[in-house]
Amino acid sequence: MLNRLLRTAFALTLIAAAVSCSSNDDADGYTLRVGATSVTGTPAGSLGWGDKQGILTEQLKSAGVGKIEYSFFQSGSDVASALFAGAIDVAAIGDNPGLRARSRDPKVVLLSLDSINGDAWLVGAKGGPTEIKGLIGKDITAPQGTIRDRAARQLIDAAGLNGQIHVRDVPTPESIAGLSSGKIDAAIVTGASAAELESKGFPIIDSLSRHGFGSTGTNIALRSFTDAHPEFVGAWQQAVTTVNRDITENFDDYLSWVAQTDDTELEFVKRSTHADEFNTEPFPQVGIDQLEAAYKFLNADGSFDHEYSVREWAGAKS
């Protein structure tokens, strides 16, 4: 999978400029344009499973959706930019770019959370520090404006080392290559890539879960879109929770599919993916708590243009 990450880094910049694939091309109804991140150029995670199983298409028919088109980007920040530019209708992104998007424009609607309890790992170079204090005076790499960026700063803060370790903006594929070559001291990595690196002897220095932290996946749209399609929000929430319920009921099949599509070992997917990440309510209490914790951390370090209430943004549904 690590080699595939490197091979697809450039390809994704091209994919982001155009629609990469669509579902149910001949159906009646309007075309829903969904933007997301993907290392494979195809829908990934729960979104990909919902597309593969036909659940998204079926559930969204009631809202008048006849076809789904996907565009893929290197980071959630890029997806959010596409949303503001009018290139997509829905952005499926991490909490970091989702929260930042809402701070930029109050007309950003939180449709649903599509994942909770997400983890991120601080991976060091071989032969390098195995504790975070060993990174004093060194760099941690993470793509700016992403969950990985926030995770780096949260872990530094949790260790009481603010100002002593620098977070450098480097895309994940380049970070992994830098770890392998010894040019990067440590990087924040998510998913099966972290488990694969650990299996190759790269030390896991820290993780969000060790400190009780967690990340969420947010689905956002602009108010102009939801006003034009008043039945969409409810249909999207039903679609997301139906997909996640299907994943939890067919978890082994889901893990095998992820391993196949991501070109990695099933063992790594099993070690990095857990059933409790897939919420079967649009706004579960634990997810809103994690989203609010992320908001408070980002707000404290001046990341937002404007302050707002996370619970009000989620419609006070939890």
Secondary structure by P-SEA (a helix, b strand, c coil): caaaaaaaaaaaaaaaaccccccccccccbbbbbbbbbcccccccaaaaaaaaaaaaaaaccccccbbbbbbcccaaaaaaaaaacccccccccaaaaaaaaaaccccccccccccbbbbbbcccccccccccccccbbbbcccccaaaaaaaaaaaaacccccbbbbbccaaaaaaaaaaccccbbbbccaaaaaaaaacccccccccccccbbbbbbbbcaaaaaaccccaaaaaaaaaaaaaaaaaaaaaaaaaaaaaacccaaaaaacccccccccccccaaaaaaaaaaaaaaaaaccccccccccccccccc
